[in-house]
Amino acid sequence: MVAVGGVVDGDFGGGGAAGETLSHVVPREIAELVVGAFNGVQMYAQLETDLEDVEYRVSLLLKNLLPSIASPSVLLRLDLAVDRGARLVAEQREERVPASV
């Protein structure tokens, strides 16, 4: 539980004050819910498809869960596409490759 608490304090704790989360959101409860739900999605994807569709399942989880957490203005800026992870990895790889002269 320490890791969840650290994430709440460090990352989610200021969301309410900044207007990024809905007024009913309790950061620790949401953190525990997200961790548990993610673990369930990951486990189910492992059993059903050997993780081949885990990106799709996580995207679906977030698309359905985040509207009850994040403010509408934040939801508009979130990228919840299935290929988001692959795009981020590709971006990181591009940044590491030195430019040719």
Backbone torsions as a table, in degrees:
resi	resn	phi	psi	omega
1	MET	NA	-18.9	-179.5
2	VAL	-61.2	-43.5	-178.5
3	ALA	-61.6	-41.9	178.8
4	VAL	-63.2	-43.7	179.2
5	GLY	-61.0	-40.0	178.7
6	GLY	-64.3	-39.2	177.6
7	VAL	-65.2	-42.8	-179.6
8	VAL	-61.1	-49.4	-177.8
9	ASP	-66.3	-41.5	-174.7
10	GLY	-81.9	-37.9	-171.7
11	ASP	-110.5	-43.6	-173.6
12	PHE	-97.0	-17.2	-173.5
13	GLY	-57.3	-36.2	-177.2
14	GLY	-91.0	-0.5	-177.1
15	GLY	-61.4	-40.2	179.8
16	GLY	-66.6	-43.7	-179.8
17	ALA	-65.0	-31.8	-178.8
18	ALA	-86.0	-2.4	-179.4
19	GLY	76.9	17.3	-177.9
20	GLU	-86.7	-20.7	178.4
21	THR	-115.9	158.9	177.2
22	LEU	-68.9	157.4	-171.4
23	SER	-64.4	-26.3	-177.6
24	HIS	-82.5	-7.0	-173.1
25	VAL	-71.1	128.3	172.8
26	VAL	-108.3	109.7	-171.4
27	PRO	-51.2	-45.2	-177.7
28	ARG	-64.2	-41.5	179.4
29	GLU	-64.3	-42.3	179.7
30	ILE	-65.7	-41.2	179.2
31	ALA	-60.6	-44.9	179.5
32	GLU	-65.2	-38.9	178.8
33	LEU	-64.8	-45.3	-178.4
34	VAL	-65.4	-43.3	179.4
35	VAL	-62.0	-46.3	179.8
36	GLY	-64.2	-43.5	-179.8
37	ALA	-65.4	-42.6	178.8
38	PHE	-61.7	-44.5	178.5
39	ASN	-59.7	-40.9	178.3
40	GLY	-64.3	-43.9	178.7
41	VAL	-62.9	-44.4	-179.7
42	GLN	-63.3	-43.1	-179.4
43	MET	-65.4	-42.2	179.9
44	TYR	-65.3	-41.5	177.9
45	ALA	-63.5	-36.7	177.8
46	GLN	-62.5	-45.0	-178.6
47	LEU	-69.0	-41.3	-173.7
48	GLU	-82.4	-40.7	-170.7
49	THR	-135.9	14.2	-177.8
50	ASP	55.5	39.7	177.4
51	LEU	69.3	10.4	-178.9
52	GLU	-65.4	-27.3	-179.2
53	ASP	-116.4	23.9	-176.2
54	VAL	-62.9	-35.2	178.9
55	GLU	-62.0	-43.1	178.3
56	TYR	-62.1	-45.1	-177.4
57	ARG	-66.3	-38.7	178.0
58	VAL	-67.8	-41.7	177.6
59	SER	-59.2	-44.0	178.3
60	LEU	-63.0	-42.8	176.9
61	LEU	-57.9	-50.7	-176.9
62	LEU	-66.2	-39.5	178.4
63	LYS	-60.8	-31.6	-178.8
64	ASN	-91.9	-26.5	-176.6
65	LEU	-89.1	-42.7	-173.2
66	LEU	-63.0	-31.3	177.3
67	PRO	-61.1	-19.8	176.9
68	SER	-91.8	0.4	-177.4
69	ILE	-118.3	-53.7	-171.5
70	ALA	-88.3	149.8	176.4
71	SER	-69.2	155.3	-178.9
72	PRO	-55.4	-37.6	-179.2
73	SER	-66.7	-33.4	177.2
74	VAL	-73.0	-41.5	-180.0
75	LEU	-57.1	-36.4	-179.6
76	LEU	-64.7	-26.8	-176.9
77	ARG	-92.7	-11.4	-175.6
78	LEU	-78.7	138.7	175.6
79	ASP	-101.4	105.0	-177.6
80	LEU	-110.5	19.3	-178.6
81	ALA	-65.3	149.9	-178.9
82	VAL	-58.5	-35.2	-175.9
83	ASP	-90.2	9.5	-176.8
84	ARG	-58.3	-46.3	-179.7
85	GLY	-59.4	-44.4	179.7
86	ALA	-63.8	-38.4	178.5
87	ARG	-66.5	-39.3	178.2
88	LEU	-64.9	-41.0	178.0
89	VAL	-63.4	-43.9	179.4
90	ALA	-62.3	-40.6	177.0
91	GLU	-60.4	-45.2	179.4
92	GLN	-61.5	-40.8	179.9
93	ARG	-65.8	-39.7	179.0
94	GLU	-63.4	-38.4	-179.4
95	GLU	-68.5	-28.0	-178.4
96	ARG	-82.4	-22.0	-177.6
97	VAL	-80.0	121.0	178.6
98	PRO	-68.2	142.4	179.3
99	ALA	-66.7	139.5	178.6
100	SER	-78.3	148.2	-177.1
101	VAL	-97.8	NA	NA
